Amino acid sequence: MGAVKDKIYNVLKGKFLVSDDSFKNWRFLLFVVGLMLLIIASSHSADKKVMEIARLNKEINEKRAEFVDTRTIFMGMKLESTIRNKVVELGLQPSENPPQVIKVISKKIK
């Protein structure tokens, strides 16, 4: 049990980093640190993309609501009663006679 205890103390004191064969330990530690940095950068990138997607979805919903409101206003403006009220201010009135269809018959001259 004493050998395990000595190994744990050596790791806690950091002797594995300064011993004669510590180069392989340093390479492994640098590799692990590099992987950690890569994972952290990837996580930040994913979070940024999620936030951008949420912002774009919110913008889409706002634009859709604006479109529906504009279409409703436009449909109200197209109603015949609205148009009649607008032209009464100009002094125009609906015609008493219905419109007549004019048919044009042309003969081709050869």
C-alpha positions in Angstrom: 0.0 0.0 0.0 3.0 2.3 0.5 3.9 2.2 -3.2 0.4 3.4 -4.2 0.6 6.1 -1.6 4.0 7.3 -2.9 2.7 7.4 -6.5 -0.3 9.5 -5.5 2.0 11.9 -3.6 4.4 12.1 -6.6 1.4 13.1 -8.8 0.2 15.7 -6.4 3.6 17.2 -6.0 4.1 17.2 -9.7 7.2 15.1 -9.8 6.0 13.4 -13.0 6.5 16.7 -14.8 10.1 17.3 -13.8 11.5 13.7 -13.8 13.9 12.5 -16.5 11.3 10.9 -18.7 8.8 13.8 -18.3 8.9 14.8 -22.0 6.2 12.2 -22.9 4.1 13.4 -20.0 4.4 17.0 -21.2 3.4 16.0 -24.8 0.3 14.2 -23.5 -0.7 17.2 -21.3 -0.3 19.6 -24.2 -2.4 17.3 -26.4 -5.1 17.2 -23.7 -5.0 21.0 -23.3 -5.3 21.5 -27.0 -8.3 19.2 -27.1 -9.9 21.1 -24.3 -9.4 24.4 -26.1 -10.9 22.9 -29.2 -13.9 21.7 -27.3 -14.4 25.1 -25.6 -14.2 26.9 -29.0 -16.6 24.5 -30.6 -19.1 25.0 -27.7 -18.9 28.8 -28.0 -19.4 28.5 -31.7 -22.5 26.3 -31.3 -23.9 28.7 -28.7 -23.4 31.6 -31.0 -25.3 29.8 -33.8 -28.2 28.8 -31.5 -28.6 32.5 -30.5 -28.5 33.6 -34.1 -31.2 31.1 -35.0 -33.4 32.3 -32.1 -32.9 35.9 -33.2 -33.8 35.0 -36.8 -36.9 33.1 -35.8 -38.1 36.0 -33.7 -37.5 38.3 -36.7 -39.5 35.9 -39.0 -42.4 36.0 -36.6 -42.4 39.8 -36.5 -42.2 40.0 -40.3 -45.1 37.5 -40.6 -47.2 39.5 -38.2 -46.4 42.8 -40.1 -47.4 41.1 -43.3 -50.7 39.9 -41.9 -51.5 43.4 -40.6 -50.6 45.0 -43.9 -52.7 42.5 -45.9 -55.7 43.2 -43.6 -55.4 46.9 -44.1 -55.1 46.5 -47.8 -58.1 44.2 -48.0 -60.1 46.8 -46.2 -58.9 49.5 -48.6 -60.1 47.4 -51.6 -63.7 47.1 -50.4 -66.2 48.9 -52.6 -67.7 50.7 -49.7 -64.3 52.2 -48.7 -63.7 53.3 -52.3 -67.2 54.9 -52.5 -66.6 56.9 -49.3 -63.2 58.1 -50.6 -64.6 59.3 -54.0 -67.6 61.0 -52.5 -65.2 63.5 -51.0 -64.0 64.2 -54.6 -67.6 64.7 -55.7 -67.8 61.5 -57.8 -70.9 59.2 -57.7 -71.6 55.8 -59.0 -73.0 55.5 -62.5 -76.7 55.1 -63.0 -76.3 53.2 -66.2 -74.5 49.9 -66.3 -71.4 49.7 -68.5 -71.8 48.5 -72.1 -69.5 46.0 -73.8 -68.0 47.3 -77.1 -67.1 44.6 -79.5 -64.6 45.4 -82.3 -64.8 43.3 -85.4 -62.0 43.8 -87.8 -61.6 42.3 -91.2 -58.2 41.3 -92.4 -57.3 42.8 -95.7 -55.1 40.7 -97.9 
